[in-house]
Amino acid sequence: MKLTVLVDNNTYIDQYFLGEPAVSYYIEDGDEKILFDTGYSDVFIRNAKAISIDLDKLNKIVFSHGHNDHTGGFKILNNQYDLSQTMLISHPDAFREKIFDEEPIGFDLHEESVNQICNLSLSKLPVSISENIIFLGEIPAIYSFEERAAIGKQKTDDIYFDDYVFDDSALVYNGKNGIFIITGCSHSGICNIIEYAKQVCNNQKVLGVIGGFHLFDIDTRLKSTIQYFMDNDIADLYPCHCVSFHVKAEINRFIPIHEVGVGLTIII
């Protein structure tokens, strides 16, 4: 597997790509070319062109969840590329209307419209999307210290309910030497995601994790999270997007972390 960061909040010095507070990764596994999230705007397309990645060869698109910093660039991608032979995989709730402080924060296309653009596959259950990569579907609550918090409201049957972002999912690469987890925001809890990935793959060795961990404060939850990382002997951590500087620094006190920026390439 080869993963290239097309969008992150961060860019590297002397590498002249564009950043935005969003996520998009280009993943190659055998013949499969997978786009994990589409950022907030066209930045991921502009960076892909600068890195010489041809998005016209995409086989699959995956949404980690329905927030617009992970889905916002889809319409622009559709305007520039033919997606009729491309499959889009996500949790079904990713297409529900989402608001925060009365402002829209969700995907701005309806499920029916997307199904006319590409081949839509919605699942709450794990789905194999390449020889070695699995979309995890809905993540179960496993650890009590990772209690879900509502983020705005989600519209269901014309009624707005607190949105606990049950559509938040992740990918796992299941290799012979262990598993590698790829997250968007980890609203489901980063430890819940990793533990579920271990169960789905029947593989206890965790090689590494890249993505947003949705951790901002140094508190008891972070302490438990770091302990989980150490208990699982996770050597390669790439916290980014929705992880504060203070949290990164605290994790780094116990486990050296990798800096993530646009253009980063990881080969497993």
Wavefront OBJ file of the C-alpha trace (Angstrom):
o trace
v 0.000 0.000 0.000
v 1.120 3.503 -0.833
v -0.624 6.503 0.746
v -0.057 10.115 -0.323
v -1.454 13.070 1.638
v -3.273 15.399 -0.775
v -4.852 17.639 1.867
v -4.005 18.382 5.467
v -4.032 21.448 7.709
v -0.240 21.443 7.480
v 2.259 21.910 4.659
v 6.008 21.301 4.789
v 8.669 23.984 4.487
v 10.099 24.268 0.948
v 7.346 22.070 -0.526
v 4.956 24.400 -2.255
v 1.624 22.674 -1.951
v -1.642 24.059 -0.581
v -3.150 23.297 2.807
v -6.625 23.641 4.295
v -8.290 22.346 7.493
v -9.517 19.174 5.826
v -8.481 15.655 4.785
v -7.797 13.874 1.509
v -5.499 10.884 0.948
v -4.682 9.069 -2.304
v -4.163 5.351 -1.670
v -2.791 2.717 -4.049
v -3.176 -0.988 -3.275
v -2.389 -3.227 -6.212
v -4.518 -2.063 -9.134
v -6.905 -0.144 -6.884
v -6.648 3.657 -6.786
v -8.633 4.958 -3.799
v -9.419 8.540 -2.763
v -10.095 8.762 0.973
v -12.086 11.981 1.522
v -12.194 14.963 -0.822
v -11.236 17.845 1.433
v -13.220 21.063 1.644
v -12.524 22.562 -1.786
v -10.509 21.920 -4.963
v -7.209 21.995 -3.043
v -6.804 18.202 -3.205
v -7.128 18.310 -7.015
v -4.574 21.106 -7.343
v -2.137 19.281 -5.071
v -2.670 15.988 -6.925
v -1.740 17.688 -10.189
v 1.349 19.246 -8.573
v 2.405 15.808 -7.265
v 1.634 14.220 -10.689
v -1.154 11.994 -9.389
v -3.763 11.293 -12.070
v -7.195 11.314 -10.432
v -8.704 10.165 -13.725
v -7.558 6.657 -12.758
v -9.614 6.506 -9.552
v -11.439 3.233 -8.907
v -12.983 4.134 -5.568
v -13.800 7.096 -3.325
v -14.381 6.659 0.398
v -15.976 9.177 2.750
v -14.797 8.819 6.342
v -17.992 10.658 7.369
v -20.348 13.312 6.073
v -18.805 16.577 7.345
v -17.991 19.091 4.641
v -14.248 19.257 5.355
v -14.139 15.644 4.172
v -16.730 15.727 1.375
v -16.759 19.316 0.104
v -14.509 18.736 -2.906
v -16.618 15.954 -4.409
v -18.716 18.228 -6.634
v -15.578 19.861 -8.022
v -14.051 16.435 -8.670
v -17.200 15.461 -10.557
v -16.998 18.647 -12.642
v -13.457 17.831 -13.739
v -13.433 14.029 -14.010
v -15.708 11.248 -15.260
v -16.785 9.304 -12.165
v -19.318 7.054 -13.878
v -17.114 3.974 -13.392
v -16.041 4.945 -9.862
v -17.512 3.467 -6.689
v -18.191 5.698 -3.669
v -18.275 3.925 -0.301
v -19.598 5.405 2.939
v -21.855 4.888 5.935
v -25.489 5.686 4.966
v -25.774 8.494 7.530
v -23.039 10.440 5.734
v -25.757 11.750 3.410
v -28.051 13.090 6.111
v -28.371 16.847 6.510
v -26.041 18.123 9.269
v -25.937 21.549 10.927
v -23.905 23.238 13.659
v -25.064 26.545 15.167
v -27.704 26.646 12.410
v -24.982 26.502 9.710
v -24.730 23.553 7.302
v -21.693 21.341 7.893
v -22.692 18.245 5.908
v -22.387 16.919 2.393
v -24.384 19.121 0.025
v -25.596 16.471 -2.423
v -28.431 14.016 -1.910
v -27.898 10.274 -2.042
v -30.001 10.002 -5.227
v -27.895 12.644 -7.004
v -24.623 10.933 -6.101
v -25.950 7.584 -7.300
v -26.444 9.154 -10.731
v -22.837 10.379 -10.769
v -21.064 7.224 -9.602
v -21.727 3.778 -8.174
v -22.807 4.363 -4.596
v -22.252 1.682 -1.945
v -23.571 2.410 1.556
v -22.772 0.091 4.429
v -22.781 -0.012 8.221
v -20.823 -3.266 8.012
v -17.167 -3.787 7.045
v -16.569 -3.929 3.282
v -13.412 -5.074 1.470
v -12.518 -2.400 -1.084
v -9.218 -3.851 -2.324
v -7.105 -6.939 -1.796
v -5.818 -5.629 1.545
v -7.997 -2.637 2.537
v -11.290 -2.760 4.430
v -13.840 -0.007 5.015
v -14.861 -0.547 8.636
v -18.463 0.688 8.517
v -20.068 1.739 11.795
v -17.619 1.675 14.710
v -18.938 0.151 17.944
v -18.321 1.765 21.326
v -15.711 -0.364 23.089
v -13.941 1.930 25.571
v -15.876 3.961 28.139
v -13.263 6.759 28.134
v -14.167 7.455 24.497
v -17.766 8.473 25.068
v -19.243 10.072 21.962
v -20.087 13.770 22.027
v -22.794 15.297 19.845
v -21.550 17.615 17.107
v -24.443 19.740 15.972
v -27.665 18.240 14.674
v -28.593 15.653 12.066
v -31.881 15.667 10.202
v -33.898 12.438 10.199
v -37.501 12.295 8.962
v -37.678 16.115 8.940
v -36.649 16.320 12.614
v -33.266 17.497 13.878
v -31.607 15.265 16.471
v -28.254 15.541 18.233
v -25.654 14.173 15.843
v -23.277 11.671 17.441
v -21.657 11.118 14.038
v -22.343 7.394 13.819
v -21.306 7.705 10.163
v -17.693 8.232 11.265
v -15.652 5.314 9.926
v -12.118 4.484 8.814
v -10.019 2.238 6.594
v -7.675 -0.534 7.683
v -4.860 -2.043 5.657
v -4.539 -5.703 6.618
v -1.006 -6.837 5.800
v 0.920 -9.962 6.676
v 3.058 -8.004 9.148
v 0.138 -6.215 10.825
v -2.560 -3.615 10.267
v -2.379 0.102 9.478
v -5.366 2.365 10.228
v -6.434 5.407 8.177
v -8.895 7.797 9.826
v -10.680 11.013 8.959
v -11.652 12.586 12.291
v -12.120 9.644 14.688
v -15.376 10.981 16.089
v -15.967 7.314 16.985
v -12.867 7.348 19.202
v -9.421 6.488 17.895
v -9.006 3.551 20.291
v -12.471 2.214 19.420
v -11.489 2.367 15.739
v -8.181 0.586 16.237
v -9.680 -2.095 18.455
v -12.526 -2.744 16.004
v -10.027 -2.921 13.124
v -8.101 -5.575 15.053
v -11.313 -7.580 15.474
v -12.396 -7.241 11.842
v -8.973 -8.281 10.544
v -8.348 -10.892 13.239
v -4.921 -9.287 13.485
v -3.579 -7.923 16.767
v -0.405 -6.264 15.466
v -0.945 -2.535 14.842
v 1.797 -1.073 12.659
v 0.575 2.508 12.685
v -2.210 5.067 12.367
v -2.631 8.208 10.264
v -5.432 10.756 10.453
v -7.406 12.965 12.759
v -7.802 11.706 16.325
v -10.238 14.478 17.390
v -8.212 15.204 20.523
v -7.635 18.759 21.719
v -7.090 18.720 25.496
v -4.602 17.160 27.883
v -6.995 15.260 30.125
v -7.846 11.786 31.421
v -9.114 10.703 28.004
v -5.784 11.560 26.423
v -3.940 9.753 29.214
v -5.989 6.606 28.541
v -5.462 6.987 24.793
v -1.691 7.226 25.144
v -1.703 4.204 27.440
v -3.671 2.291 24.791
v -1.111 3.250 22.131
v 1.713 2.025 24.372
v -0.095 -1.180 25.364
v -0.505 -1.982 21.672
v 3.114 -1.093 20.892
v 2.114 1.223 18.029
v 5.401 2.469 16.607
v 4.229 4.789 13.825
v 1.715 7.454 14.789
v 0.752 10.214 12.334
v -1.738 12.416 14.253
v -3.016 15.306 12.158
v -6.011 17.415 11.080
v -8.102 17.577 14.289
v -5.312 17.063 16.836
v -4.072 20.092 18.775
v -0.396 21.021 19.039
v -0.494 20.410 22.804
v -1.917 16.910 22.312
v 0.699 16.063 19.699
v 3.425 17.257 22.058
v 2.007 15.195 24.922
v 1.795 12.021 22.808
v 5.348 12.664 21.624
v 6.556 12.586 25.225
v 5.720 8.866 25.307
v 5.750 7.769 21.646
v 7.676 9.711 18.990
v 5.180 10.899 16.382
v 5.582 11.705 12.697
v 4.801 15.132 11.275
v 2.078 15.061 8.634
v 1.878 17.489 5.747
v 0.716 17.665 2.151
v 2.924 15.474 -0.010
v 3.777 12.962 2.709
v 4.027 9.428 1.315
v 3.731 6.281 3.432
v 4.544 2.858 1.993
v 3.528 -0.264 3.911
l 1 2 3 4 5 6 7 8 9 10 11 12 13 14 15 16 17 18 19 20 21 22 23 24 25 26 27 28 29 30 31 32 33 34 35 36 37 38 39 40 41 42 43 44 45 46 47 48 49 50 51 52 53 54 55 56 57 58 59 60 61 62 63 64 65 66 67 68 69 70 71 72 73 74 75 76 77 78 79 80 81 82 83 84 85 86 87 88 89 90 91 92 93 94 95 96 97 98 99 100 101 102 103 104 105 106 107 108 109 110 111 112 113 114 115 116 117 118 119 120 121 122 123 124 125 126 127 128 129 130 131 132 133 134 135 136 137 138 139 140 141 142 143 144 145 146 147 148 149 150 151 152 153 154 155 156 157 158 159 160 161 162 163 164 165 166 167 168 169 170 171 172 173 174 175 176 177 178 179 180 181 182 183 184 185 186 187 188 189 190 191 192 193 194 195 196 197 198 199 200 201 202 203 204 205 206 207 208 209 210 211 212 213 214 215 216 217 218 219 220 221 222 223 224 225 226 227 228 229 230 231 232 233 234 235 236 237 238 239 240 241 242 243 244 245 246 247 248 249 250 251 252 253 254 255 256 257 258 259 260 261 262 263 264 265 266 267 268
